[in-house]
Amino acid sequence: MADLSVNLAGCRLANPVLLASGTCNYGEELAELTDLSGLGGVITKTITPSPRAGNPAPRIVETPAGLLNAIGLQNPGIDAFIAHRWPFLQKLNTRIVVNIAADTVEEFARMAVRLDRLQGIAALEINISCPNLKQGGMAFGVDPASAAAVVRAVKQATELPVIVKLTPNVTDITQVATAVEAAGADAVSLINTLVGMAVDVNLRRPVLGNITGGLSGPAIKPVALAMVWKVHRAVRLPVLGIGGIRTGRDALEFIIAGATAVQVGTATFTDPNAGIAIVRELHQYCVDQGISRLSDLTGSLAT
């Protein structure tokens, strides 16, 4: 039997496959369709200090090789999450990572303090693609200094491992990765969605109510793979690879390029069992190749 377990910032995962934030909501919907205990972990949909209604509809549109979404971080807020969502998540037999976002550094820290008190959270994933209201609305993740400020504040507020989710919409993603490493981040996940849009040629209007949205799915996989490779070489932190992963082969590409673990998102919309299938394919690959520990493949790319 091949050992698929990985060590992610001091947190042991039974296997390196997690469900990505935003695509599995808070677990309850997918729990009826797949075996969440067979995954390495579940990353919750982003929660914010207060409830958010999200962007105007339409909020999702398919593309030839992926999905554009402009949900706008719709969520019930941290109070409702703790009261109504956490009791279910806490009972799941898998690692739970809670994704958080806020408009200010101080709000990030206050959320971390509250979540630090809950029993059973494996780690926090920090969504720094949200706007920094004190810096004119520019996303935290676009500026290395702003990204680092969030990480420092969260690290001071919690003893949980802190994973920073990086945006690809920057000139050099390694600069942000290096900054958050210096600020104390325990791991990084990448990439978040790329900015895209779709146009209705009959109405001559944007298809999405928000005009632009985030592109995910197979279309972004080559971009994500290159960024994972670059960040793995730039920092010593564990890297979680995200972007168009649908099969075990896709996951292996990310792992060989430098990812310790991977996140599966858009694929679950067409196949709720995509994550479980990937775990099985990873195991079969190790058996076929005579590999005793999958973690030995991380960063094994020959260049």
Buried (B, 14 or more C-beta within 10 A) or exposed (E): EBBBBBEBBEBEBBBBBBBBBBBBBBBEEBBEEBBBEBBBBBBBBBBBBBBBEBBEEBBBBEBEEBBBBBBBBBBBEBEBBBEEBBEEBEEBEBBBBBBBBBBBBEBBBBBBEBBBEBEEBBBBBBBBBBBBEEBEEEBBBBBBEBBBBBBBBBBEBBEBBBBBBBBBBBEEBBEBBBBBBEBBBBBBBBBBBBEBBBEEEEEEEBBBBBEEBBBBBBBBBEBBBBBBBBBBEBBEBBBBBBBBBBBBEBBBBBBBBBBBBBBBBBBBBEBBBBBBBBBBBBBEBBEEEEBEEBBEBBBEBEE
